[in-house]
Each structure stands twice: as C-alpha cells, then as structure tokens.
C-alpha cells in the first residue's frame, strides 16, 4: 500500500482541543489494517538505521508506534509516562509548557549505561516532550540514538530543540 494512501487517512479536526488548533487525528489510519502495516514498516526502517537496542514510547500514542517497531526489530520497549503511572522506582524530568510545567518518568532500571535508544512519538510539535524525554534518557545513563515521529508540524520548529541527533518524521505539515 502506498504511503500517500496512509497519509490520506489522517484527518484534520479544526478547533480541537481549543479554538485555532487544527488537530491531526490519526484514528482513521490506525483503523485501517493495511495502512497501519505500511506506516509501521516505514517507521521501523527509519529506527533500524539509528541502531537502538530499545524504543522509548512516549505516553500515550507513542506506545502505539514504539511497540510494533520494537517487535519487528526484536528490541525492547520502554514506557515513558506521566507521574504516578509506573509501579516501580522512577527517574523523572520536568519541562516547561506554554502555561506551566509538566513531568514525565520511566523506570529507573529501564536502561543500562550508554544503551542506545530511539524516542518514538506520534507528533513532533514544539519539541518540548521529545526534549524532556531525551533528558530523561540521559539522566538514566542511556544515549539517544535518534527520534522517530509519525507526524511533524514544521511550523512549530520542534526539531530545533532536539540537537544534532537523527530525526525522522514520516509525514510533515
């Protein structure tokens, strides 16, 4: 199946979650089995080139993409979650939002020193969550081998916050 068909399934939802925002709804893409396979394969090819031993899925839609990539690569998956959602000891990082701060965390024993990982999420927008996740990886002793996103919103310049690491976005708007 061609990638342009998979991309055509991503619908714009105006004024969600607030006026002036055009939300990229990926639900129709996920609901089409062949499109989902096509997208997963393309994201996997990008991640393989980055050489990770684990894929970090960022809550919550990043989980959907990290898991099939890791499965196809025979790699592990690490969950990056909002505070209080993981049952074991965690390492946490806080990051700035437009109006305040937020935090993310992962299990303290999820990575070994120097372990290469790829951070996976559905959308790269302003880059705040991806940047915070990279800091979390480094705080845990891992190495960020790159980033993989389904969608990049180029007008928000999120990649500028991620340094010189490889960044792959399947679709850009």
Secondary structure, DSSP 4 states (H G I P E B T S, - for coil): --HHHHHHT-EEEET-SSTT-EEEE-HHHHH-HHHHHHHHHHHHHHHHHHT-SEEEEETTHHHHHHHHHHHHHT-EEEEEB-TT--SS-EEEEEEEETTEEEEEEEETTSS-TT-EEEEEEEEESSSHHHHHHHHHHHHTT-EEEEEEEEEE-GGG-GGGGSTTSEEEEEEE-
